[in-house]
Amino acid sequence: MISTKSLITTLSLILSILWANKASSHSDIKLYAMDCGTLDVSDMSSLASEGQFDGQKTKMVNPCFLIRHPKGDLLWDTGHIDSMADTSDGEVNGVWHSKMNIKLITQLNLLAITPKDIEYLSLSHIHPDHSGNANKFVESTFIVNELEHKYMFSEPAKSMFGDYYSALKNSKTILFNAEHDVFNDSSVIIKSMPGHTPGSSVLLVRLVKAGNVILTGDLYLHARGRELGTMLQHNDQELTTVSRSNFESVVNKENAQVIIQHEKHDFERLPKFPQFLD
Ligand SMILES: [Zn+2]
């Protein structure tokens, strides 16, 4: 027989534990950067409109990010398609040479995660170096800017890249306009920064020890591009300029660490998976 007093003591203990978990939720957020391939560029001329990189070459990285929050997991970008890791030398598409060292699924498995365990999927944009494995995450809730969603299922985009993400058509989907607060506590926010594609986005993650971190998607492709203000010739130049101005305001306001996703130096200074930022 439980006495009323001990019942009240037990209930208040449970309530205090629940409250402590709620209050400490931000401190339980972890950001993992996974190796989802590389991109060698044999001629960088298309990365600027006034010839700044003509005749130059570069090597880029292509990470995917897992954000683990007490309310669920968010996968931000899915890298090159995993089957590329089975080829001897990846794929060449014009000046772009994509390679993959290790599969995304293999890396998730190291954390005892399979795709069906991922609650939320979001892509900075729908190009194949970011959407490569998207079809594997149909059971996740897909969070996407409404213009990107319209673009990705339009005929021209579908015929170019649709094979990588076509299954998401049937996913449970959250469409957003300017931004989306993933866990509804301001800790993980997706912000629209169009220009590279109609609904390209960046991700702001507020971590307790590491501070605020912003993942750029392809708003910038490399650190020199951010310094020089250059952009890919195929970008909407005007939209990209406005987005970059918004982006730099957010960076200042949030005192955020910028991770340019394709920039090797930015990836290399992050903890090596399965280590994480928190
Ligand atoms: Zn990219």
py3Dmol code that shows the C-alpha trace and the ligand (Angstrom):
import py3Dmol

protein = """\
ATOM      1  CA  MET A   1       0.000   0.000   0.000  1.00  0.00           C
ATOM      2  CA  ILE A   2       1.516   3.367  -1.028  1.00  0.00           C
ATOM      3  CA  SER A   3       0.933   6.229   1.366  1.00  0.00           C
ATOM      4  CA  THR A   4      -0.346   9.568   0.055  1.00  0.00           C
ATOM      5  CA  LYS A   5       2.861  11.217   1.225  1.00  0.00           C
ATOM      6  CA  SER A   6       5.132   8.844  -0.681  1.00  0.00           C
ATOM      7  CA  LEU A   7       2.890   9.131  -3.740  1.00  0.00           C
ATOM      8  CA  ILE A   8       3.234  12.926  -3.664  1.00  0.00           C
ATOM      9  CA  THR A   9       7.027  12.620  -3.167  1.00  0.00           C
ATOM     10  CA  THR A  10       7.267  10.244  -6.147  1.00  0.00           C
ATOM     11  CA  LEU A  11       5.108  12.463  -8.357  1.00  0.00           C
ATOM     12  CA  SER A  12       7.097  15.594  -7.497  1.00  0.00           C
ATOM     13  CA  LEU A  13      10.337  13.694  -8.244  1.00  0.00           C
ATOM     14  CA  ILE A  14       8.977  12.649 -11.671  1.00  0.00           C
ATOM     15  CA  LEU A  15       7.861  16.219 -12.373  1.00  0.00           C
ATOM     16  CA  SER A  16      11.277  17.639 -11.407  1.00  0.00           C
ATOM     17  CA  ILE A  17      13.018  15.123 -13.702  1.00  0.00           C
ATOM     18  CA  LEU A  18      10.675  16.028 -16.572  1.00  0.00           C
ATOM     19  CA  TRP A  19      11.273  19.727 -15.940  1.00  0.00           C
ATOM     20  CA  ALA A  20      15.063  19.260 -15.775  1.00  0.00           C
ATOM     21  CA  ASN A  21      14.979  17.406 -19.115  1.00  0.00           C
ATOM     22  CA  LYS A  22      12.949  20.173 -20.703  1.00  0.00           C
ATOM     23  CA  ALA A  23      15.205  22.910 -19.328  1.00  0.00           C
ATOM     24  CA  SER A  24      18.372  21.122 -20.446  1.00  0.00           C
ATOM     25  CA  SER A  25      17.112  20.168 -23.907  1.00  0.00           C
ATOM     26  CA  HIS A  26      19.473  22.539 -25.741  1.00  0.00           C
ATOM     27  CA  SER A  27      22.446  21.008 -23.951  1.00  0.00           C
ATOM     28  CA  ASP A  28      21.491  17.615 -25.374  1.00  0.00           C
ATOM     29  CA  ILE A  29      21.788  18.684 -29.010  1.00  0.00           C
ATOM     30  CA  LYS A  30      24.597  17.101 -30.989  1.00  0.00           C
ATOM     31  CA  LEU A  31      25.797  18.020 -34.493  1.00  0.00           C
ATOM     32  CA  TYR A  32      27.606  15.302 -36.475  1.00  0.00           C
ATOM     33  CA  ALA A  33      29.397  16.030 -39.759  1.00  0.00           C
ATOM     34  CA  MET A  34      29.596  12.946 -41.970  1.00  0.00           C
ATOM     35  CA  ASP A  35      31.762  12.370 -45.040  1.00  0.00           C
ATOM     36  CA  CYS A  36      29.295  12.139 -47.930  1.00  0.00           C
ATOM     37  CA  GLY A  37      31.874  12.431 -50.708  1.00  0.00           C
ATOM     38  CA  THR A  38      34.170  14.849 -52.467  1.00  0.00           C
ATOM     39  CA  LEU A  39      34.016  17.038 -55.583  1.00  0.00           C
ATOM     40  CA  ASP A  40      37.136  17.760 -57.618  1.00  0.00           C
ATOM     41  CA  VAL A  41      36.710  20.721 -59.961  1.00  0.00           C
ATOM     42  CA  SER A  42      39.060  20.644 -62.964  1.00  0.00           C
ATOM     43  CA  ASP A  43      38.161  24.166 -64.137  1.00  0.00           C
ATOM     44  CA  MET A  44      36.667  26.718 -61.755  1.00  0.00           C
ATOM     45  CA  SER A  45      35.686  29.279 -64.374  1.00  0.00           C
ATOM     46  CA  SER A  46      31.928  28.709 -63.867  1.00  0.00           C
ATOM     47  CA  LEU A  47      32.326  29.641 -60.188  1.00  0.00           C
ATOM     48  CA  ALA A  48      32.582  33.359 -60.995  1.00  0.00           C
ATOM     49  CA  SER A  49      31.197  35.722 -63.602  1.00  0.00           C
ATOM     50  CA  GLU A  50      34.272  37.904 -64.201  1.00  0.00           C
ATOM     51  CA  GLY A  51      36.945  35.292 -64.759  1.00  0.00           C
ATOM     52  CA  GLN A  52      38.331  35.383 -61.204  1.00  0.00           C
ATOM     53  CA  PHE A  53      38.992  31.618 -61.171  1.00  0.00           C
ATOM     54  CA  ASP A  54      39.684  30.915 -64.863  1.00  0.00           C
ATOM     55  CA  GLY A  55      42.081  28.031 -65.336  1.00  0.00           C
ATOM     56  CA  GLN A  56      42.129  27.164 -61.627  1.00  0.00           C
ATOM     57  CA  LYS A  57      41.296  23.812 -60.013  1.00  0.00           C
ATOM     58  CA  THR A  58      40.048  22.946 -56.568  1.00  0.00           C
ATOM     59  CA  LYS A  59      39.064  20.051 -54.324  1.00  0.00           C
ATOM     60  CA  MET A  60      35.842  20.316 -52.385  1.00  0.00           C
ATOM     61  CA  VAL A  61      34.221  18.191 -49.712  1.00  0.00           C
ATOM     62  CA  ASN A  62      30.577  17.132 -49.620  1.00  0.00           C
ATOM     63  CA  PRO A  63      29.396  16.474 -46.054  1.00  0.00           C
ATOM     64  CA  CYS A  64      25.985  15.498 -44.672  1.00  0.00           C
ATOM     65  CA  PHE A  65      24.955  16.545 -41.183  1.00  0.00           C
ATOM     66  CA  LEU A  66      22.986  14.773 -38.484  1.00  0.00           C
ATOM     67  CA  ILE A  67      21.454  16.846 -35.711  1.00  0.00           C
ATOM     68  CA  ARG A  68      20.367  14.764 -32.716  1.00  0.00           C
ATOM     69  CA  HIS A  69      17.839  16.529 -30.517  1.00  0.00           C
ATOM     70  CA  PRO A  70      15.885  15.065 -27.580  1.00  0.00           C
ATOM     71  CA  LYS A  71      12.761  15.375 -29.751  1.00  0.00           C
ATOM     72  CA  GLY A  72      14.250  13.583 -32.743  1.00  0.00           C
ATOM     73  CA  ASP A  73      16.910  13.411 -35.437  1.00  0.00           C
ATOM     74  CA  LEU A  74      17.247  15.795 -38.376  1.00  0.00           C
ATOM     75  CA  LEU A  75      19.325  14.781 -41.398  1.00  0.00           C
ATOM     76  CA  TRP A  76      20.533  17.859 -43.279  1.00  0.00           C
ATOM     77  CA  ASP A  77      21.556  16.864 -46.832  1.00  0.00           C
ATOM     78  CA  THR A  78      22.184  13.302 -47.994  1.00  0.00           C
ATOM     79  CA  GLY A  79      25.382  13.619 -50.067  1.00  0.00           C
ATOM     80  CA  HIS A  80      26.239  11.762 -53.240  1.00  0.00           C
ATOM     81  CA  ILE A  81      24.295   8.557 -53.846  1.00  0.00           C
ATOM     82  CA  ASP A  82      25.776   5.714 -51.761  1.00  0.00           C
ATOM     83  CA  SER A  83      26.227   3.410 -54.779  1.00  0.00           C
ATOM     84  CA  MET A  84      28.997   5.763 -55.921  1.00  0.00           C
ATOM     85  CA  ALA A  85      31.151   4.284 -53.136  1.00  0.00           C
ATOM     86  CA  ASP A  86      31.029   0.954 -55.033  1.00  0.00           C
ATOM     87  CA  THR A  87      32.628   2.443 -58.159  1.00  0.00           C
ATOM     88  CA  SER A  88      36.400   2.609 -58.575  1.00  0.00           C
ATOM     89  CA  ASP A  89      36.582   6.321 -59.383  1.00  0.00           C
ATOM     90  CA  GLY A  90      33.166   7.919 -58.863  1.00  0.00           C
ATOM     91  CA  GLU A  91      31.447   9.927 -61.590  1.00  0.00           C
ATOM     92  CA  VAL A  92      32.582  12.683 -63.928  1.00  0.00           C
ATOM     93  CA  ASN A  93      30.113  15.321 -65.081  1.00  0.00           C
ATOM     94  CA  GLY A  94      31.841  18.042 -67.127  1.00  0.00           C
ATOM     95  CA  VAL A  95      34.408  19.760 -64.884  1.00  0.00           C
ATOM     96  CA  TRP A  96      32.963  18.088 -61.743  1.00  0.00           C
ATOM     97  CA  HIS A  97      34.414  14.781 -60.539  1.00  0.00           C
ATOM     98  CA  SER A  98      32.396  13.279 -57.675  1.00  0.00           C
ATOM     99  CA  LYS A  99      33.788  10.544 -55.460  1.00  0.00           C
ATOM    100  CA  MET A 100      32.630   8.747 -52.373  1.00  0.00           C
ATOM    101  CA  ASN A 101      34.806   7.096 -49.715  1.00  0.00           C
ATOM    102  CA  ILE A 102      32.169   5.730 -47.363  1.00  0.00           C
ATOM    103  CA  LYS A 103      28.383   5.349 -47.557  1.00  0.00           C
ATOM    104  CA  LEU A 104      26.036   7.552 -45.568  1.00  0.00           C
ATOM    105  CA  ILE A 105      24.098   4.465 -44.426  1.00  0.00           C
ATOM    106  CA  THR A 106      27.320   2.890 -43.106  1.00  0.00           C
ATOM    107  CA  GLN A 107      28.050   6.000 -41.057  1.00  0.00           C
ATOM    108  CA  LEU A 108      24.513   6.145 -39.638  1.00  0.00           C
ATOM    109  CA  ASN A 109      24.825   2.465 -38.735  1.00  0.00           C
ATOM    110  CA  LEU A 110      27.873   3.302 -36.621  1.00  0.00           C
ATOM    111  CA  LEU A 111      25.458   5.253 -34.423  1.00  0.00           C
ATOM    112  CA  ALA A 112      22.984   2.344 -34.546  1.00  0.00           C
ATOM    113  CA  ILE A 113      20.664   4.410 -36.766  1.00  0.00           C
ATOM    114  CA  THR A 114      18.820   3.234 -39.882  1.00  0.00           C
ATOM    115  CA  PRO A 115      16.911   5.580 -42.226  1.00  0.00           C
ATOM    116  CA  LYS A 116      13.542   4.782 -40.628  1.00  0.00           C
ATOM    117  CA  ASP A 117      14.884   6.119 -37.289  1.00  0.00           C
ATOM    118  CA  ILE A 118      15.372   9.613 -38.764  1.00  0.00           C
ATOM    119  CA  GLU A 119      12.368  11.756 -37.859  1.00  0.00           C
ATOM    120  CA  TYR A 120      13.141  14.710 -40.146  1.00  0.00           C
ATOM    121  CA  LEU A 121      14.876  15.111 -43.495  1.00  0.00           C
ATOM    122  CA  SER A 122      15.764  18.465 -44.997  1.00  0.00           C
ATOM    123  CA  LEU A 123      17.942  19.338 -48.008  1.00  0.00           C
ATOM    124  CA  SER A 124      19.759  22.642 -48.451  1.00  0.00           C
ATOM    125  CA  HIS A 125      18.602  22.228 -52.079  1.00  0.00           C
ATOM    126  CA  ILE A 126      17.794  19.426 -54.472  1.00  0.00           C
ATOM    127  CA  HIS A 127      21.007  19.080 -56.534  1.00  0.00           C
ATOM    128  CA  PRO A 128      22.331  15.491 -56.657  1.00  0.00           C
ATOM    129  CA  ASP A 129      25.353  16.115 -54.398  1.00  0.00           C
ATOM    130  CA  HIS A 130      22.825  16.979 -51.654  1.00  0.00           C
ATOM    131  CA  SER A 131      19.854  14.771 -52.584  1.00  0.00           C
ATOM    132  CA  GLY A 132      21.829  11.648 -53.632  1.00  0.00           C
ATOM    133  CA  ASN A 133      20.371   9.378 -50.947  1.00  0.00           C
ATOM    134  CA  ALA A 134      17.077  11.201 -50.398  1.00  0.00           C
ATOM    135  CA  ASN A 135      14.943   8.286 -51.641  1.00  0.00           C
ATOM    136  CA  LYS A 136      16.165   6.201 -48.696  1.00  0.00           C
ATOM    137  CA  PHE A 137      14.451   8.567 -46.231  1.00  0.00           C
ATOM    138  CA  VAL A 138      10.834   8.363 -47.410  1.00  0.00           C
ATOM    139  CA  GLU A 139       9.654   7.513 -43.906  1.00  0.00           C
ATOM    140  CA  SER A 140      11.080  10.751 -42.469  1.00  0.00           C
ATOM    141  CA  THR A 141       9.046  13.958 -42.451  1.00  0.00           C
ATOM    142  CA  PHE A 142      10.435  16.034 -45.310  1.00  0.00           C
ATOM    143  CA  ILE A 143      10.891  19.722 -44.437  1.00  0.00           C
ATOM    144  CA  VAL A 144      11.276  21.895 -47.521  1.00  0.00           C
ATOM    145  CA  ASN A 145      10.820  25.456 -48.714  1.00  0.00           C
ATOM    146  CA  GLU A 146       7.604  25.657 -50.735  1.00  0.00           C
ATOM    147  CA  LEU A 147       9.325  27.100 -53.837  1.00  0.00           C
ATOM    148  CA  GLU A 148      12.012  24.389 -53.714  1.00  0.00           C
ATOM    149  CA  HIS A 149       9.256  21.784 -53.469  1.00  0.00           C
ATOM    150  CA  LYS A 150       7.499  23.234 -56.510  1.00  0.00           C
ATOM    151  CA  TYR A 151      10.820  23.398 -58.389  1.00  0.00           C
ATOM    152  CA  MET A 152      11.956  19.860 -57.532  1.00  0.00           C
ATOM    153  CA  PHE A 153       8.756  18.312 -58.904  1.00  0.00           C
ATOM    154  CA  SER A 154       8.621  20.544 -61.982  1.00  0.00           C
ATOM    155  CA  GLU A 155       9.369  18.771 -65.296  1.00  0.00           C
ATOM    156  CA  PRO A 156      12.806  20.328 -65.991  1.00  0.00           C
ATOM    157  CA  ALA A 157      14.203  19.576 -62.515  1.00  0.00           C
ATOM    158  CA  LYS A 158      12.586  16.124 -62.395  1.00  0.00           C
ATOM    159  CA  SER A 159      14.142  15.141 -65.694  1.00  0.00           C
ATOM    160  CA  MET A 160      17.605  16.269 -64.541  1.00  0.00           C
ATOM    161  CA  PHE A 161      17.726  15.185 -60.872  1.00  0.00           C
ATOM    162  CA  GLY A 162      14.385  13.506 -60.067  1.00  0.00           C
ATOM    163  CA  ASP A 163      15.793   9.964 -59.830  1.00  0.00           C
ATOM    164  CA  TYR A 164      17.516  10.887 -56.558  1.00  0.00           C
ATOM    165  CA  TYR A 165      14.474  12.186 -54.695  1.00  0.00           C
ATOM    166  CA  SER A 166      11.308  11.124 -56.585  1.00  0.00           C
ATOM    167  CA  ALA A 167      10.069   8.956 -53.665  1.00  0.00           C
ATOM    168  CA  LEU A 168       9.790  12.061 -51.429  1.00  0.00           C
ATOM    169  CA  LYS A 169       6.688  13.013 -53.403  1.00  0.00           C
ATOM    170  CA  ASN A 170       4.739  10.687 -51.061  1.00  0.00           C
ATOM    171  CA  SER A 171       6.552  11.621 -47.826  1.00  0.00           C
ATOM    172  CA  LYS A 172       4.843  13.441 -45.018  1.00  0.00           C
ATOM    173  CA  THR A 173       5.919  16.984 -45.897  1.00  0.00           C
ATOM    174  CA  ILE A 174       6.216  20.281 -44.043  1.00  0.00           C
ATOM    175  CA  LEU A 175       6.340  23.246 -46.431  1.00  0.00           C
ATOM    176  CA  PHE A 176       7.730  26.545 -45.157  1.00  0.00           C
ATOM    177  CA  ASN A 177       8.265  30.003 -46.553  1.00  0.00           C
ATOM    178  CA  ALA A 178      10.860  32.203 -44.777  1.00  0.00           C
ATOM    179  CA  GLU A 179      11.953  29.812 -42.033  1.00  0.00           C
ATOM    180  CA  HIS A 180      11.053  26.731 -40.028  1.00  0.00           C
ATOM    181  CA  ASP A 181      11.808  26.023 -36.356  1.00  0.00           C
ATOM    182  CA  VAL A 182      12.338  22.239 -36.528  1.00  0.00           C
ATOM    183  CA  PHE A 183      11.845  21.319 -32.845  1.00  0.00           C
ATOM    184  CA  ASN A 184       9.761  24.345 -31.915  1.00  0.00           C
ATOM    185  CA  ASP A 185      12.279  25.585 -29.328  1.00  0.00           C
ATOM    186  CA  SER A 186      14.468  27.900 -31.498  1.00  0.00           C
ATOM    187  CA  SER A 187      17.415  25.491 -31.307  1.00  0.00           C
ATOM    188  CA  VAL A 188      17.425  24.313 -34.939  1.00  0.00           C
ATOM    189  CA  ILE A 189      16.106  26.698 -37.590  1.00  0.00           C
ATOM    190  CA  ILE A 190      16.011  26.305 -41.369  1.00  0.00           C
ATOM    191  CA  LYS A 191      16.152  29.652 -43.176  1.00  0.00           C
ATOM    192  CA  SER A 192      15.367  30.294 -46.833  1.00  0.00           C
ATOM    193  CA  MET A 193      18.282  31.800 -48.746  1.00  0.00           C
ATOM    194  CA  PRO A 194      17.263  31.455 -52.425  1.00  0.00           C
ATOM    195  CA  GLY A 195      19.454  32.121 -55.442  1.00  0.00           C
ATOM    196  CA  HIS A 196      21.386  28.907 -56.090  1.00  0.00           C
ATOM    197  CA  THR A 197      17.992  27.260 -56.564  1.00  0.00           C
ATOM    198  CA  PRO A 198      14.507  28.810 -56.075  1.00  0.00           C
ATOM    199  CA  GLY A 199      14.201  27.654 -52.458  1.00  0.00           C
ATOM    200  CA  SER A 200      17.772  27.010 -51.263  1.00  0.00           C
ATOM    201  CA  SER A 201      18.116  27.104 -47.482  1.00  0.00           C
ATOM    202  CA  VAL A 202      20.696  27.289 -44.714  1.00  0.00           C
ATOM    203  CA  LEU A 203      20.582  25.729 -41.238  1.00  0.00           C
ATOM    204  CA  LEU A 204      21.157  27.531 -37.937  1.00  0.00           C
ATOM    205  CA  VAL A 205      21.932  25.269 -34.962  1.00  0.00           C
ATOM    206  CA  ARG A 206      22.237  26.735 -31.473  1.00  0.00           C
ATOM    207  CA  LEU A 207      24.595  24.560 -29.426  1.00  0.00           C
ATOM    208  CA  VAL A 208      25.451  25.039 -25.767  1.00  0.00           C
ATOM    209  CA  LYS A 209      29.230  24.522 -25.797  1.00  0.00           C
ATOM    210  CA  ALA A 210      30.098  25.204 -29.444  1.00  0.00           C
ATOM    211  CA  GLY A 211      27.766  28.196 -29.770  1.00  0.00           C
ATOM    212  CA  ASN A 212      25.729  29.010 -32.843  1.00  0.00           C
ATOM    213  CA  VAL A 213      26.658  27.286 -36.078  1.00  0.00           C
ATOM    214  CA  ILE A 214      25.331  27.980 -39.592  1.00  0.00           C
ATOM    215  CA  LEU A 215      25.555  25.470 -42.424  1.00  0.00           C
ATOM    216  CA  THR A 216      25.500  27.340 -45.729  1.00  0.00           C
ATOM    217  CA  GLY A 217      24.245  24.777 -48.212  1.00  0.00           C
ATOM    218  CA  ASP A 218      25.555  26.164 -51.532  1.00  0.00           C
ATOM    219  CA  LEU A 219      24.866  29.838 -50.743  1.00  0.00           C
ATOM    220  CA  TYR A 220      28.670  29.923 -50.825  1.00  0.00           C
ATOM    221  CA  LEU A 221      30.666  27.159 -52.482  1.00  0.00           C
ATOM    222  CA  HIS A 222      34.064  27.955 -51.001  1.00  0.00           C
ATOM    223  CA  ALA A 223      35.761  30.385 -48.602  1.00  0.00           C
ATOM    224  CA  ARG A 224      37.359  32.439 -51.394  1.00  0.00           C
ATOM    225  CA  GLY A 225      33.946  32.910 -52.983  1.00  0.00           C
ATOM    226  CA  ARG A 226      32.681  34.428 -49.730  1.00  0.00           C
ATOM    227  CA  GLU A 227      35.728  36.736 -49.493  1.00  0.00           C
ATOM    228  CA  LEU A 228      35.523  37.864 -53.125  1.00  0.00           C
ATOM    229  CA  GLY A 229      31.722  37.902 -53.441  1.00  0.00           C
ATOM    230  CA  THR A 230      31.775  35.564 -56.433  1.00  0.00           C
ATOM    231  CA  MET A 231      29.020  33.115 -57.274  1.00  0.00           C
ATOM    232  CA  LEU A 232      28.248  30.346 -59.742  1.00  0.00           C
ATOM    233  CA  GLN A 233      27.242  31.711 -63.142  1.00  0.00           C
ATOM    234  CA  HIS A 234      24.000  29.713 -63.099  1.00  0.00           C
ATOM    235  CA  ASN A 235      22.831  31.275 -59.804  1.00  0.00           C
ATOM    236  CA  ASP A 236      20.113  33.912 -59.846  1.00  0.00           C
ATOM    237  CA  GLN A 237      22.638  36.699 -59.204  1.00  0.00           C
ATOM    238  CA  GLU A 238      20.171  39.206 -57.759  1.00  0.00           C
ATOM    239  CA  LEU A 239      18.445  36.746 -55.422  1.00  0.00           C
ATOM    240  CA  THR A 240      21.792  35.352 -54.267  1.00  0.00           C
ATOM    241  CA  THR A 241      23.050  38.857 -53.464  1.00  0.00           C
ATOM    242  CA  VAL A 242      19.966  39.587 -51.328  1.00  0.00           C
ATOM    243  CA  SER A 243      20.224  36.189 -49.591  1.00  0.00           C
ATOM    244  CA  ARG A 244      23.916  36.693 -48.837  1.00  0.00           C
ATOM    245  CA  SER A 245      23.195  40.072 -47.325  1.00  0.00           C
ATOM    246  CA  ASN A 246      20.500  38.475 -45.109  1.00  0.00           C
ATOM    247  CA  PHE A 247      22.875  35.642 -44.288  1.00  0.00           C
ATOM    248  CA  GLU A 248      25.688  37.949 -43.143  1.00  0.00           C
ATOM    249  CA  SER A 249      23.198  39.841 -40.934  1.00  0.00           C
ATOM    250  CA  VAL A 250      22.159  36.561 -39.303  1.00  0.00           C
ATOM    251  CA  VAL A 251      25.809  35.558 -38.826  1.00  0.00           C
ATOM    252  CA  ASN A 252      26.532  38.867 -37.050  1.00  0.00           C
ATOM    253  CA  LYS A 253      23.388  38.856 -34.965  1.00  0.00           C
ATOM    254  CA  GLU A 254      23.865  35.248 -33.872  1.00  0.00           C
ATOM    255  CA  ASN A 255      27.665  35.526 -33.598  1.00  0.00           C
ATOM    256  CA  ALA A 256      27.608  32.285 -35.563  1.00  0.00           C
ATOM    257  CA  GLN A 257      30.375  30.043 -36.789  1.00  0.00           C
ATOM    258  CA  VAL A 258      29.938  29.632 -40.563  1.00  0.00           C
ATOM    259  CA  ILE A 259      30.447  26.206 -42.100  1.00  0.00           C
ATOM    260  CA  ILE A 260      30.615  26.474 -45.896  1.00  0.00           C
ATOM    261  CA  GLN A 261      29.569  22.959 -46.685  1.00  0.00           C
ATOM    262  CA  HIS A 262      31.837  22.357 -49.711  1.00  0.00           C
ATOM    263  CA  GLU A 263      34.860  24.099 -48.070  1.00  0.00           C
ATOM    264  CA  LYS A 264      37.505  21.552 -47.087  1.00  0.00           C
ATOM    265  CA  HIS A 265      38.988  23.713 -44.311  1.00  0.00           C
ATOM    266  CA  ASP A 266      35.581  24.180 -42.668  1.00  0.00           C
ATOM    267  CA  PHE A 267      34.858  20.440 -42.710  1.00  0.00           C
ATOM    268  CA  GLU A 268      38.332  19.579 -41.400  1.00  0.00           C
ATOM    269  CA  ARG A 269      37.987  21.783 -38.343  1.00  0.00           C
ATOM    270  CA  LEU A 270      34.795  19.984 -37.264  1.00  0.00           C
ATOM    271  CA  PRO A 271      35.091  16.963 -34.938  1.00  0.00           C
ATOM    272  CA  LYS A 272      35.784  13.835 -36.961  1.00  0.00           C
ATOM    273  CA  PHE A 273      32.735  11.549 -37.089  1.00  0.00           C
ATOM    274  CA  PRO A 274      31.542   9.853 -34.884  1.00  0.00           C
ATOM    275  CA  GLN A 275      32.704  12.697 -32.667  1.00  0.00           C
ATOM    276  CA  PHE A 276      30.325  15.670 -32.622  1.00  0.00           C
ATOM    277  CA  LEU A 277      29.804  19.300 -31.687  1.00  0.00           C
ATOM    278  CA  ASP A 278      27.495  19.975 -28.756  1.00  0.00           C
TER     279      ASP A 278
END
"""
ligand_1 = """\
1
ZN
Zn 26.589 21.374 -53.728
"""
view = py3Dmol.view(width=600, height=400)
view.addModel(protein, "pdb")
view.setStyle({"model": 0}, {"cartoon": {"style": "trace"}})
view.addModel(ligand_1, "xyz")
view.setStyle({"model": 1}, {"stick": {}})
view.zoomTo()
view.show()
